[in-house]
Amino acid sequence: MGGLIQLVGILCLALTLSSAREVKSANKQTEDTQDWYEHAVFYQIYPRSFMDSDGNGVGDIKGITSKLGHLKDLGVTGTWLSPIFTSPMKDFGYDIANFTEVDEIFGTLDDLKELFATAKSMGIKIILDFVPNHSSNLCKWFEWSENRENGYDDWYVWVDAKEIVDGVPVPPTNWVSVFYGPAWTWSEKRQQFYLHQFDYQQPDLNFRNPVVVEAMKDVMRYWLEMGADGFRVDAINHLFEKEPLQDEPENWWGVTDPNDYGFLDHIYTKDLDETYDMIYQWRELLDDWQKQHGGDTRIMMTEAWVDDELFTRYYGASGREGSHMPFNFVLITQLNEHSKPSDFKRVIDERLRIIPDGKFANWVLGNHDKNRVGTRYGAQMVEGMLALEMGLPGVAVTYYGEEIGMLDNKAITWEETQDPQACNPQDPSRYQELSRDPARTPMQWDNSAYAGFSSVTPWLPVNSNYGTLNLARQSGQDRSVYHFYKDLVAFRQVYDIIYGDYESKVLADDSIFAYRRTSEFNGETSGYVFVINFSGSEHTLDMTQSFDFLAQHNIYVDYASSGSSYEQGTKIDPAALVVGPYDALVLGSSGAKLIMSLTLIFAVVARFLFLQ
């Protein structure tokens, strides 16, 4: 029996390697001209909530390292980590006291080096969060600046009071913080106001000072030297303020509280031209680093919630390269649970239309600042949204827990709330509207105490649904959100549909969104159709009227969402396709399905045997 198992293992490995060579050959043209990140699946980890290795209720770096196998099994190309740097944690790491130290709550620099090394051995890139707009008020830089010491006098945005009224300094402008209240705080020590576009404990750095610019570049160089594969740049469009300083106009949409960020139109504190120049300088630094040190491209992802015109500028302009991946938030900002397939078609088609030539789109379903996709669109639509994310042209970005359909924990009480965005207004009647905590709760690994995240009470309450909604349960089921997610990732990686054509249709009286993708495989062009039912009703469709190539082949359901009545591999009549409530289907030809299945099965068997 042992000899037979070895023979099977050898055959499986041979077939797997053969398949891998075929895929590489089929993709040679794109591999010669495109970079690794352009066909990647990225996975965001919120370190506090991913895995606690030392039993203090907070996730940490060793916890992340222990779970890299999960990312490898998912097919993830790279992961970006929310901040792990020294911080008083007033905004949970986005208030940095030392930009080149690891906070002890997450571990040590050696722990991070081990994470880099282990991830590299698994073929997983590690992207670090870069927070340039502000520091913590406990940062030495701010202390020295407030005391006018060591040449740090203008490292932050300091301004005299507009006037003194009854002994009280009046802020220089009416600017409002994102986290509620005035964006200016008075320093008795310095006798000036300092700017903070977020919490008062997050003073804004002064990027009009070239010394500050160089200091933040040194931060990037330091982490590149340590082994980082790139950076996700936080809140980049807040980096500069217009000079001379002046009041911003009120918004027209009726916010009446002057302390609310929505009260003003932020034309002088966001999206200034200087921001793009700074992005282009950072890109030059990353490109120069790669040229000098070799290896794969070190990338930059940028976070800016902007309109289409401003979005495209992040890619570059006037011959200068910009962000490799300006995050595309249209599936969060422009669409919601009330949106119809026609809305999705309009928004997606327009976003693809404006992507500059030679650049790639990316698709983000959720992150640590927004409600989870299953909460925004409904749990029944999670797999449909995953089919969009994984099937559309470009890069896919997954927020931890989306692969099992995690939902917001809406049961967090006012007393349990941690998020300064919710706490600063000191209004218990509004905290649920403002809090980002419900989307940051611990990863639900299994049904043991605290969802397998920690051995003690976590920093945020685990969602009470963890007993039935967890990774262990879904991985053990024949069909689940988890298995559908893995299938979609494997599908896009084997067939490189990232580079193929795209055509979308709205069907069944605006109930179904369908789109065609193509790929080159073994020298032949293959077509696939993704069918996503946004309604709770069943529909019967003649798909050949929308995608005529379906009439020319035997068509099968290559993949189906976990609640669908279709089994994978079911042959269908494309002229009479029955689409069940909230079905998400991938239709393709039998040949593609067979090769895909054999490739994946042999890879899994070979890996299992060689690990024994």
NUPARO-636449 format. One record per residue (C-alpha): residue in three letters; x, z negated, y negated. Coordinates in steps of 0.1 Angstrom, whole numbers, plus 5000, padded with zeros to 4 digits. Layout:
# NUPARO-636449
ALAXZY;...
//
This chain:
# NUPARO-636449
MET500050005000;GLY502949914976;GLY504450264981;LEU501050424974;ILE500650224942;GLN504150324931;LEU503350694939;VAL500050664919;GLY502050514890;ILE504550794890;LEU501851054891;CYS499950884864;LEU503050854842;ALA503951214848;LEU500451334839;THR500451104809;LEU503751234796;SER502651584803;SER499551534783;ALA501551374755;ARG503851674754;GLU500851904752;VAL499351714723;LYS502651714705;SER502952084710;ALA499452144699;ASN500051944667;LYS503552084661;GLN502552274630;THR500951974613;GLU503651734625;ASP506251954609;THR504551944575;GLN502651614574;ASP503751254572;TRP502950974596;TYR500550794573;GLU498351104568;HIS496751074602;ALA496950694605;VAL494450424612;PHE495250124591;TYR493949774597;GLN493649504570;ILE494449154580;TYR493448854559;PRO496148624572;ARG494248294565;SER491448414588;PHE493148614616;MET494748364640;ASP495948004636;SER498947934658;ASP499847584646;GLY496447414646;ASN496047344609;GLY492847554605;VAL494547834585;GLY495748164600;ASP499548234599;ILE502248484606;LYS502948374642;GLY499248404648;ILE499348764636;THR502348834658;SER500548694688;LYS497648934683;LEU499649254677;GLY498749364712;HIS495049384700;LEU496049624673;LYS498149824697;ASP495249844721;LEU492949964693;GLY495350244685;VAL496150114650;THR499050284632;GLY499750014606;THR498349694592;TRP498449564557;LEU498549194550;SER496849014522;PRO499448804503;ILE501648564523;PHE503848454495;THR504448104480;SER501248014461;PRO499147714451;MET496247904467;LYS493947884437;ASP493048244446;PHE494348224481;GLY497648404477;TYR496748634448;ASP498248364425;ILE501948394434;ALA504448124425;ASN507448294441;PHE507248664448;THR510248654473;GLU509248354494;VAL506848314523;ASP504348024518;GLU504847744542;ILE501247754552;PHE501848094567;GLY505248014582;THR508848114573;LEU510848414564;ASP512148414600;ASP508548434612;LEU507948734590;LYS511148904603;GLU509948844638;LEU506649004629;PHE508449304615;ALA510549344646;THR507749294671;ALA505449534653;LYS508249794651;SER508749764689;MET505049844693;GLY505050134669;ILE502949944643;LYS503849954606;ILE503649644584;ILE502449694548;LEU502649394524;ASP500449314495;PHE502149364461;VAL500449174432;PRO502149294400;ASN499449224374;HIS499848844373;SER501648544388;SER500548184393;ASN500847954363;LEU503147744385;CYS505648034388;LYS509047944372;TRP508748264352;PHE505648134334;GLU507147784330;TRP510247934313;SER508048174292;GLU505847894280;ASN508947694270;ARG510548004255;GLU513547954278;ASN516148174294;GLY515048504278;TYR511548474293;ASP509848444260;ASP507748764263;TRP507448794301;TYR503748724297;VAL501048834272;TRP501248564244;VAL499248594212;ASP498548374182;ALA495048244176;LYS492848454155;GLU492048144134;ILE491647774137;VAL488147644133;ASP487647274129;GLY490947224146;VAL490047454176;PRO492047774181;VAL489948084184;PRO491048354210;PRO492448674195;THR489848894211;ASN486448864229;TRP487948974263;VAL486348824294;SER487948734327;VAL486948904360;PHE486348544373;TYR484048444344;GLY484748304310;PRO487348394283;ALA490348594293;TRP492448374270;THR493748014275;TRP495447804249;SER498847654255;GLU499447344236;LYS503047354245;ARG503647704231;GLN500847694205;GLN499648044216;PHE497048194238;TYR498048364271;LEU496048644287;HIS494648614322;GLN492348894334;PHE491448684364;ASP491648304368;TYR493248094340;GLN495847994366;GLN496848364370;PRO498548454337;ASP499148834332;LEU502648954332;ASN503749174303;PHE504549524316;ARG505449644281;ASN508649434286;PRO511149654305;VAL512849344320;VAL509549254337;VAL509249604350;GLU512649584366;ALA512049234380;MET508949364398;LYS510849654411;ASP513449414425;VAL510549234443;MET509749564460;ARG513349624469;TYR513649274484;TRP510749324508;LEU511849674517;GLU515249524526;MET513449264548;GLY511649544567;ALA508349614550;ASP507049964556;GLY505349984522;PHE502949814498;ARG499349784490;VAL499249734452;ASP496549494440;ALA494349534409;ILE496549804395;ASN494249924368;HIS494449594350;LEU498149624344;PHE498249724307;GLU496149634276;LYS495749854245;GLU497749764215;PRO497049654188;LEU494549414205;GLN490949444195;ASP487549334207;GLU485849534234;PRO482249674229;GLU479349524247;ASN477949714278;TRP474649884275;TRP473149784308;GLY471849444297;VAL474149164309;THR473348884284;ASP475948614293;PRO479048674271;ASN481148494297;ASP480148744324;TYR482649014331;GLY479849274330;PHE479049184294;LEU481749404280;ASP482849764284;HIS486549724293;ILE487950014275;TYR491049824262;THR491949624293;LYS491649874322;ASP492750224332;LEU495250284304;ASP497550584306;GLU500550354310;THR499250244344;TYR499850584359;ASP503350604347;MET504050264363;ILE502650394396;TYR504850704394;GLN507950494388;TRP507150284419;ARG506650604439;GLU510150714428;LEU511550384439;LEU509950424474;ASP511150784478;ASP514650694467;TRP514750404492;GLN513750634520;LYS516450884510;GLN519150614508;HIS518150414539;GLY516550674562;GLY513650604585;ASP510050684580;THR508350714546;ARG507650384529;ILE504150414515;MET502150284486;MET498450214488;THR496650134454;GLU493549944447;ALA491550064417;TRP487750074415;VAL487550384393;ASP485550704388;ASP486451034403;GLU488551154374;LEU490750844372;PHE490950834410;THR492651164413;ARG495351074388;TYR496650804412;TYR497951084435;GLY500251214408;ALA500451444378;SER502751674358;GLY505051714388;ARG505351344394;GLU504251194427;GLY501950884427;SER500250674453;HIS500350794489;MET496850644493;PRO494650564464;PHE491950364481;ASN488750554483;PHE485850314479;VAL482850554477;LEU481350424510;ILE481250084493;THR480550154456;GLN478350464457;LEU476350414489;ASN474250134503;GLU471550044528;HIS469050244508;SER471150554508;LYS469850854527;PRO471851114546;SER471551354516;ASP473251084495;PHE476051054520;LYS476551434521;ARG476651454483;VAL479151164479;ILE481451264507;ASP481451634499;GLU482251554463;ARG485051314472;LEU486651574496;ARG486251844469;ILE488251654443;ILE491251554465;PRO494251734450;ASP495852024470;GLY498351894495;LYS496951534495;PHE494751354519;ALA491551154517;ASN491050804530;TRP487950614539;VAL487450244534;LEU484350064548;GLY485149704537;ASN487749464526;HIS488249094516;ASP486449144482;LYS483249304495;ASN480449224519;ARG481149344555;VAL479849684564;GLY477349544589;THR475949324562;ARG475749594536;TYR474249864559;GLY472649654586;ALA474049564620;GLN472349864636;MET474350104614;VAL477849964622;GLU478650224648;GLY477250504626;MET479550404598;LEU482450374622;ALA481750734633;LEU481950834596;GLU485150654590;MET486950784621;GLY485551134621;LEU485951244584;PRO489151424573;GLY491951184563;VAL493050834568;ALA490850554582;VAL491150194569;THR489549914590;TYR488949554578;TYR489649304605;GLY486449234626;GLU484849574619;GLU485949684653;ILE483449434668;GLY480849464640;MET481349114624;LEU478849014598;ASP479048804567;ASN478548424572;LYS475748374547;ALA475348014558;ILE478347894538;THR477147624514;TRP478047554478;GLU480047254489;GLU481947474514;THR482647754490;GLN486247824482;ASP486348144462;PRO487148094425;GLN485048394416;ALA482048194428;CYS483147854417;ASN484247924382;PRO480747974367;GLN479947624381;ASP476447754389;PRO475247674425;SER472247904420;ARG474648204417;TYR477448124442;GLN476048334470;GLU475848634447;LEU479448594436;SER481248454466;ARG483648664487;ASP483948384513;PRO481248514537;ALA483348824544;ARG486548624549;THR485548394578;PRO487748364609;MET488148644634;GLN485848594663;TRP488048634693;ASP485948464720;ASN483148204725;SER485347904727;ALA485447634700;TYR485947794665;ALA485748144681;GLY489248114695;PHE490748124660;SER491947764658;SER491947434677;VAL490647254646;THR487947304619;PRO488947624601;TRP489347654563;LEU486047854562;PRO483247804587;VAL483048044616;ASN479948254617;SER477448084640;ASN476948414659;TYR480348404674;GLY478948284708;THR477648634714;LEU479548844689;ASN483148824698;LEU486049044710;ALA486248894746;ARG482548954753;GLN482649314739;SER485849404757;GLY484349294789;GLN481149504785;ASP480849854796;ARG479549964762;SER480049784729;VAL481049834693;TYR484549764703;HIS484750034730;PHE483050284707;TYR485650204680;LYS488550244705;ASP487150574717;LEU486850714682;VAL490450614674;ALA491750764706;PHE489751084700;ARG491051134665;GLN494651074676;VAL494551304706;TYR492851594688;ASP494151544653;ILE490751624638;ILE492251474606;TYR493551824598;GLY490552034609;ASP487752194590;TYR484651994579;GLU481052104573;SER478151864568;LYS474351904573;VAL471251684566;LEU468651704593;ALA465351564604;ASP463751524570;ASP466751344556;SER467051104586;ILE470251244602;PHE473651314589;ALA475651564610;TYR479051714605;ARG481351954623;ARG485051904627;THR487652134643;SER491052084658;GLU493852284674;PHE494552184710;ASN496752384733;GLY496652684710;GLU492852694709;THR490452584682;SER487852334693;GLY484752224675;TYR482951884676;VAL479851764659;PHE479151404648;VAL475451314647;ILE474450994630;ASN470850884629;PHE470150664598;SER466650594609;GLY464850374635;SER462950674648;GLU463750924676;HIS464251294666;THR464551614686;LEU466751874670;ASP467852234675;MET471552174667;THR472352544672;GLN470452624640;SER472952424620;PHE476152474641;ASP475952804659;PHE479052754680;LEU477152494700;ALA475152784716;GLN478352944729;HIS479552664752;ASN478452394776;ILE477952094754;TYR478351734764;VAL478051394747;ASP481751314745;TYR480950974729;ALA477850774722;SER477250444703;SER476650144725;GLY472850134720;SER472350504728;SER470550624759;TYR473250874765;GLU476150814789;GLN479450954779;GLY479851294795;THR476151374797;LYS475451744794;ILE472851824768;ASP470852114756;PRO472052154719;ALA468852344712;ALA466752034721;LEU468951734714;VAL467051404715;VAL468651164690;GLY467550804695;PRO467150534668;TYR470450474650;ASP472350684675;ALA475950784667;LEU477051074689;VAL480051304692;LEU479251644708;GLY481851864723;SER482752094751;SER483351984787;GLY486952094788;ALA487951884759;LYS486151584774;LEU487951624807;ILE491351644792;MET490751354769;SER489451134797;LEU492351214820;THR494851154792;LEU493450814783;ILE492850704819;PHE496350794831;ALA497850624801;VAL496050304808;VAL496750304845;ALA500450384840;ARG500850114814;PHE499149864837;LEU501349944867;PHE504549934847;LEU503649594832;GLN503249444867;
//
